[in-house]
Structure formats: C-alpha cells, structure tokens
Amino acid sequence: MIDATAAVVSSAHSVAPLTASSAVALFFQFLNSFGFIVLATVGLAIIFGMMGVINLAHGEFILIGVYGTALPYHAGVPLPAAMVAGVLVTTVFGVLIERTVVRHLYDRLLDSMVATWGLALVIAQLLLIVFGSSLDSISTPMGAVSYGPFSSSIYRSVFLPAVALLVLAGLYALFTRTEFGIKARATIEDPETARAMGIDTDRMYVATFAIGSALAGLTGALYAPALGSITPNRGGTFLVEAFVAVVVGGPSVIVGTLSAAGILSVFNATGSFLFGTFIGQMLLLLVAIVALRVLPDGITGYVESWRQRRRAGE
C-alpha cells in the first residue's frame, strides 16, 4: 500500500494491550485500507467483470490520473479543478486505448494481459522520460485528528472511505437502475442477442471501458495529495491490491469489491497497525492465497454457486 496509507502514527509497532485510543487508531487504519482497496479496485473490476479483460495497465491508468492532477495543480489550478482534469485526461486516454488496442482482444484473456502489461511498461517509461524521476508532492488537505498518542489523516481515513462507498452506491444505481446498465449487462451476457435486439454493442464496450478508466482517473486524482512522492513507478502499488481484491471478490463488481475490500482490510489494517506496513501487506497476500485455495471462484462466485445448488435441491 502507499507509504502514506499508514495513517496511524505510533512510536512503536510492538504488540500492546488494546486501549480505547489504540482501538480508535486501528479502526481508522481499517477505514484507510478499505478506502484504498475499494478505489484502487473498482475500475479494474468493472473492466474485468463486464468485459472479461484483465487490464494490467490499470495501475498506470491511475498514475495518469495522479499526473493529470498534479501537473495542473502545480501550474496554479485549484485542487478540485485539477482533480477533474485528472479524471478527464484518464478517461480520454482509456477510450483511445480501447479503440486502438483493447477492442481487438475481447475473449482473448492471455493476449489482453500481455498487451496491457506491455502498455504499462510503455506508460511508466514515457512518464519517466517526459516528467523526470519525480514530481513535487501535493500537501494532504483537511488536517488530522488526534487521540492519545495516535493521529490519523482526516482526508485518508474519513473522506476517501466515504467517497469509496459513494462510488459503489453510484455504480450499483447505474448498472441496475438505468437503461444504460440494462443494455451493458445484456451486451456482456450475450452480445449476439443484444445486437439482434438493436443494442449498439460496440458503443456499450466503449462506454464501459470509459467508465472503468474514469474510475481509475478518479482514484489517481483523489490519491494525488496522499502519495507523499509522485514517481513513475507508483502504478504497481495500486495494481497489486486491486488485482488481489478482484480475484478474491469474484465476478460480481459491486458485491465482490465490497466484500473483498472489507475482508482484506481487516487483515491488512491489523498487521500494519501492530507490526508495520510490510507485515500488513504480507498478511493481505496470505489471506488472498488462502481464499483462492478455498474459494477458487471468489466470494461472490461461491455464493452464486451455493444459490444454484440450493435451487436445484428444492
């Protein structure tokens, strides 16, 4: 996770009796981790869950959102407007990639992984060549809240988790309550039938990939003030946890992301709080390995399989 993710500041990571202040600190650490995993995951989950494409350049898409926010901000643009610019730049870039690269790789999972992995390398090198090894950081807004010997960033531990929940709620409404969502799901489930019903499936693919790219840009824009240092190699920081959450969550975009983020954040936050960020990361990966061994189709895949078995038994 990003260096700044350790929102809880303590003088030591040794295991100690749980006090009221340390319990609050652990809760804020959980919120911090939860917000990061949800926002990093949701764009990747939409593209994979609805289009069957694993975008290994997802971390670099987020990084474009970071750079697209930081550059205007350092040029004098207010931070909210700079964030909007970061989202727009990433969305346009995503549409261009879909039209030129990804559209030829639907239903070709391995090819899409290789192509987007190569794209990730190209993006990282271009950012390094054009903008150098780092950009000036953006100060984190909203200040911090202190309790006992601990303190947490309000922006990272309160604002970003709240935004993550709002994003999930908005996506749920979009894909279940709107005509676009119905058409998009019909296109994914059976493209031939959707075309026969008059749905422009090509347009649906573009729109879905654009939404996934916009969410990656939003993540980058929101985390631009929380990264500490902005470097071209930051993309992998986001991709690892997003990929793990998608695999653990399973095929359902909303429920899978929410459940995986909740479970992974408990272990990541506890490990990070007690033993440091490295142990927290190791615990997250260990839980992912165990989950894949026990639930190879992910959490929501297992739930759906259980429902089908139950219906068959009735």
C-alpha positions as CSV (number, residue, x, y, z in Angstrom):
1,M,0.0,0.0,0.0
2,I,1.1,3.6,-0.4
3,D,3.6,4.9,2.1
4,A,1.0,7.4,3.4
5,T,-1.5,4.7,4.0
6,A,-0.2,4.2,7.5
7,A,-2.5,7.0,8.7
8,V,-2.0,5.9,12.3
9,V,1.2,7.3,13.8
10,S,2.7,5.4,16.8
11,S,6.1,5.4,18.4
12,A,6.3,1.6,18.2
13,H,4.7,-1.3,16.5
14,S,5.1,-3.7,19.4
15,V,2.0,-5.7,20.5
16,A,0.4,-4.0,23.5
17,P,-2.9,-4.3,25.4
18,L,-5.7,-2.8,23.3
19,T,-6.7,0.6,24.8
20,A,-9.6,2.9,23.8
21,S,-7.2,5.2,21.8
22,S,-5.5,2.2,20.1
23,A,-8.9,0.7,19.2
24,V,-9.8,4.0,17.6
25,A,-6.5,4.1,15.8
26,L,-7.0,0.6,14.5
27,F,-10.5,1.5,13.2
28,F,-9.1,4.4,11.3
29,Q,-6.4,2.2,9.9
30,F,-9.1,-0.2,8.7
31,L,-11.0,2.7,7.0
32,N,-7.8,3.9,5.4
33,S,-7.1,0.5,4.0
34,F,-10.7,-0.1,3.0
35,G,-10.9,3.2,1.0
36,F,-7.7,2.5,-0.7
37,I,-8.6,-1.1,-1.8
38,V,-12.1,-0.1,-3.0
39,L,-11.0,2.9,-5.0
40,A,-8.0,1.1,-6.5
41,T,-10.1,-2.0,-7.4
42,V,-13.4,-0.7,-8.7
43,G,-12.2,0.4,-12.2
44,L,-10.4,-2.9,-12.8
45,A,-13.4,-4.9,-11.5
46,I,-15.7,-3.2,-14.0
47,I,-13.5,-3.8,-17.0
48,F,-12.8,-7.4,-16.0
49,G,-16.2,-8.3,-14.6
50,M,-18.2,-6.8,-17.5
51,M,-15.7,-7.2,-20.4
52,G,-13.5,-10.1,-19.5
53,V,-10.3,-8.1,-20.0
54,I,-7.6,-8.0,-17.3
55,N,-6.1,-4.6,-17.6
56,L,-2.6,-4.9,-16.2
57,A,-2.0,-1.3,-17.1
58,H,-4.7,-0.3,-14.5
59,G,-2.1,1.0,-12.1
60,E,-0.6,3.2,-14.8
61,F,-4.1,4.4,-15.7
62,I,-4.4,5.5,-12.0
63,L,-0.9,7.1,-12.3
64,I,-2.1,9.1,-15.3
65,G,-4.9,10.4,-13.0
66,V,-2.2,11.3,-10.5
67,Y,0.0,13.2,-13.0
68,G,-3.1,14.7,-14.7
69,T,-4.0,16.2,-11.3
70,A,-0.5,17.2,-10.0
71,L,0.6,19.0,-13.2
72,P,-2.3,21.5,-13.3
73,Y,-2.2,21.9,-9.6
74,H,1.5,22.9,-9.6
75,A,0.6,25.3,-12.5
76,G,-1.8,27.1,-10.2
77,V,-5.1,25.4,-10.8
78,P,-7.2,24.8,-7.7
79,L,-7.0,21.3,-6.4
80,P,-10.7,20.3,-7.1
81,A,-10.4,21.6,-10.7
82,A,-7.1,19.8,-11.1
83,M,-8.7,16.6,-9.9
84,V,-11.4,17.0,-12.6
85,A,-8.7,17.4,-15.2
86,G,-7.0,14.2,-14.0
87,V,-10.2,12.3,-14.4
88,L,-10.9,13.7,-17.8
89,V,-7.4,13.0,-19.1
90,T,-7.5,9.4,-17.9
91,T,-11.0,8.9,-19.4
92,V,-9.9,10.2,-22.9
93,F,-6.7,8.1,-22.7
94,G,-8.7,5.0,-21.8
95,V,-11.1,5.4,-24.7
96,L,-8.2,5.8,-27.1
97,I,-6.6,2.6,-25.8
98,E,-9.9,0.7,-26.1
99,R,-10.3,1.8,-29.7
100,T,-6.8,1.1,-30.7
101,V,-5.7,-1.9,-28.6
102,V,-8.3,-3.5,-26.3
103,R,-11.1,-3.8,-28.9
104,H,-9.1,-6.5,-30.7
105,L,-8.5,-8.5,-27.5
106,Y,-12.0,-9.3,-26.3
107,D,-12.4,-13.0,-25.4
108,R,-8.6,-13.3,-25.6
109,L,-7.7,-13.2,-21.9
110,L,-4.0,-14.1,-22.2
111,D,-3.4,-11.8,-25.1
112,S,-5.1,-8.9,-23.3
113,M,-2.9,-9.5,-20.2
114,V,0.3,-9.5,-22.3
115,A,-0.8,-6.4,-24.3
116,T,-1.8,-4.3,-21.3
117,W,1.3,-5.4,-19.3
118,G,3.4,-4.1,-22.2
119,L,1.3,-0.9,-22.2
120,A,2.0,-0.4,-18.5
121,L,5.8,-0.6,-19.2
122,V,5.5,2.0,-22.0
123,I,3.4,4.4,-19.9
124,A,5.8,4.2,-17.0
125,Q,8.8,4.9,-19.2
126,L,7.1,7.7,-21.0
127,L,6.3,9.4,-17.7
128,L,9.9,9.0,-16.6
129,I,11.3,10.4,-19.9
130,V,8.8,13.4,-20.1
131,F,8.5,14.4,-16.4
132,G,11.6,13.0,-14.8
133,S,12.0,10.7,-11.8
134,S,9.5,12.6,-9.6
135,L,7.1,15.4,-9.3
136,D,6.6,17.8,-6.4
137,S,4.2,16.3,-3.9
138,I,0.8,17.8,-3.1
139,S,0.1,18.5,0.6
140,T,-2.7,16.4,2.1
141,P,-5.8,18.6,2.8
142,M,-8.2,18.5,5.8
143,G,-5.6,18.1,8.5
144,A,-5.5,15.3,11.1
145,V,-7.4,14.1,14.2
146,S,-5.5,13.2,17.3
147,Y,-6.5,10.8,20.2
148,G,-4.0,9.9,22.8
149,P,-0.6,9.1,21.3
150,F,-2.1,8.5,17.9
151,S,-3.3,10.6,15.0
152,S,-5.0,10.0,11.7
153,S,-5.4,12.0,8.4
154,I,-9.0,13.0,8.1
155,Y,-8.6,13.0,4.3
156,R,-7.3,9.4,4.1
157,S,-9.2,7.8,6.9
158,V,-12.6,9.5,6.7
159,F,-13.0,11.4,3.4
160,L,-11.6,8.8,1.0
161,P,-13.5,5.8,2.5
162,A,-16.7,7.8,2.3
163,V,-16.0,8.6,-1.3
164,A,-15.4,4.9,-1.9
165,L,-18.8,3.9,-0.5
166,L,-20.5,6.7,-2.6
167,V,-18.7,5.3,-5.8
168,L,-20.0,1.8,-5.1
169,A,-23.5,3.1,-4.5
170,G,-23.4,5.2,-7.7
171,L,-22.2,2.2,-9.7
172,Y,-24.9,0.0,-8.3
173,A,-27.6,2.5,-9.3
174,L,-26.0,2.9,-12.7
175,F,-25.9,-0.7,-13.6
176,T,-29.2,-1.8,-12.0
177,R,-31.5,1.2,-12.2
178,T,-30.8,2.7,-15.6
179,E,-31.4,1.8,-19.3
180,F,-27.6,2.0,-19.9
181,G,-27.0,-0.5,-17.2
182,I,-29.5,-3.0,-18.6
183,K,-28.1,-2.7,-22.0
184,A,-24.5,-3.0,-20.8
185,R,-25.3,-6.2,-18.8
186,A,-27.2,-7.6,-21.8
187,T,-24.2,-6.9,-24.0
188,I,-21.8,-8.7,-21.6
189,E,-24.1,-11.7,-21.1
190,D,-24.9,-12.4,-24.8
191,P,-23.5,-9.9,-27.4
192,E,-25.2,-11.6,-30.4
193,T,-28.7,-11.5,-28.8
194,A,-28.1,-7.9,-27.7
195,R,-27.2,-6.9,-31.2
196,A,-30.3,-8.7,-32.5
197,M,-32.3,-6.6,-30.1
198,G,-30.9,-3.4,-31.6
199,I,-28.3,-2.6,-28.9
200,D,-25.1,-1.0,-30.2
201,T,-22.7,-3.4,-28.5
202,D,-19.6,-1.6,-29.8
203,R,-20.8,1.6,-28.1
204,M,-21.5,-0.3,-24.9
205,Y,-17.9,-1.7,-24.8
206,V,-16.5,1.8,-25.3
207,A,-18.7,3.3,-22.6
208,T,-17.9,0.5,-20.1
209,F,-14.2,0.8,-20.7
210,A,-14.5,4.6,-20.4
211,I,-16.3,4.2,-17.0
212,G,-13.5,1.9,-15.8
213,S,-10.9,4.4,-17.0
214,A,-12.7,7.3,-15.4
215,L,-12.7,5.5,-12.1
216,A,-9.0,4.8,-12.4
217,G,-8.5,8.5,-13.0
218,L,-10.7,9.4,-10.1
219,T,-8.6,7.1,-7.8
220,G,-5.4,8.8,-9.1
221,A,-6.9,12.3,-8.6
222,L,-8.0,11.5,-5.1
223,Y,-4.7,9.9,-4.0
224,A,-2.5,12.6,-5.7
225,P,-2.5,14.6,-2.4
226,A,-1.9,11.4,-0.3
227,L,1.0,9.8,-2.1
228,G,3.8,11.7,-0.5
229,S,6.1,11.4,-3.5
230,I,4.8,11.1,-7.1
231,T,7.0,8.8,-9.2
232,P,6.5,6.8,-12.5
233,N,6.8,3.5,-10.6
234,R,3.8,4.1,-8.4
235,G,1.4,2.2,-10.7
236,G,2.3,-1.2,-9.3
237,T,1.4,0.0,-5.8
238,F,-2.3,0.2,-6.9
239,L,-2.3,-2.8,-9.2
240,V,-1.3,-5.4,-6.7
241,E,-4.1,-4.8,-4.2
242,A,-6.6,-4.1,-6.9
243,F,-5.8,-7.4,-8.7
244,V,-5.9,-9.3,-5.4
245,A,-9.3,-7.8,-4.5
246,V,-10.8,-8.6,-7.9
247,V,-9.7,-12.3,-7.6
248,V,-10.9,-12.7,-4.0
249,G,-14.1,-10.8,-4.6
250,G,-15.2,-12.8,-7.7
251,P,-17.3,-11.9,-10.7
252,S,-19.7,-9.5,-9.1
253,V,-18.4,-6.0,-9.5
254,I,-20.1,-4.2,-6.6
255,V,-20.6,-7.0,-4.0
256,G,-17.3,-8.6,-4.9
257,T,-15.3,-5.4,-4.5
258,L,-17.1,-4.5,-1.2
259,S,-16.7,-7.9,0.4
260,A,-13.1,-8.4,-0.7
261,A,-12.1,-4.9,0.5
262,G,-13.8,-5.5,3.8
263,I,-12.1,-8.8,4.5
264,L,-8.7,-7.8,3.1
265,S,-8.7,-4.5,5.0
266,V,-9.2,-6.2,8.4
267,F,-6.1,-8.3,8.0
268,N,-4.1,-5.5,6.3
269,A,-5.0,-2.9,8.9
270,T,-4.4,-5.2,11.9
271,G,-1.0,-6.3,10.6
272,S,0.1,-2.8,9.6
273,F,-1.0,-1.4,13.0
274,L,0.7,-4.0,15.1
275,F,3.8,-4.9,13.1
276,G,4.2,-2.3,10.3
277,T,3.2,-1.9,6.7
278,F,5.3,-4.7,5.4
279,I,3.6,-7.3,7.6
280,G,0.2,-5.9,6.7
281,Q,1.0,-6.4,3.0
282,M,2.2,-10.0,3.7
283,L,-1.0,-10.8,5.6
284,L,-3.1,-9.4,2.8
285,L,-1.4,-11.6,0.2
286,L,-1.5,-14.6,2.5
287,V,-5.3,-14.2,3.0
288,A,-5.6,-13.9,-0.8
289,I,-3.8,-17.2,-1.3
290,V,-5.9,-19.0,1.3
291,A,-9.1,-17.5,-0.2
292,L,-8.2,-18.7,-3.7
293,R,-7.4,-22.2,-2.4
294,V,-10.7,-22.4,-0.5
295,L,-12.9,-20.3,-2.9
296,P,-11.3,-20.5,-6.4
297,D,-14.3,-18.6,-7.9
298,G,-14.0,-15.8,-5.4
299,I,-16.5,-14.9,-2.7
300,T,-19.4,-13.9,-5.0
301,G,-18.7,-16.9,-7.2
302,Y,-19.1,-19.2,-4.3
303,V,-22.3,-17.5,-3.1
304,E,-23.8,-17.8,-6.6
305,S,-22.8,-21.5,-6.8
306,W,-24.4,-22.1,-3.4
307,R,-27.6,-20.5,-4.5
308,Q,-27.7,-22.6,-7.7
309,R,-27.2,-25.8,-5.6
310,R,-29.9,-24.7,-3.3
311,R,-32.4,-24.1,-6.1
312,A,-31.5,-27.4,-7.7
313,G,-32.2,-29.2,-4.4
314,E,-35.6,-27.6,-3.9
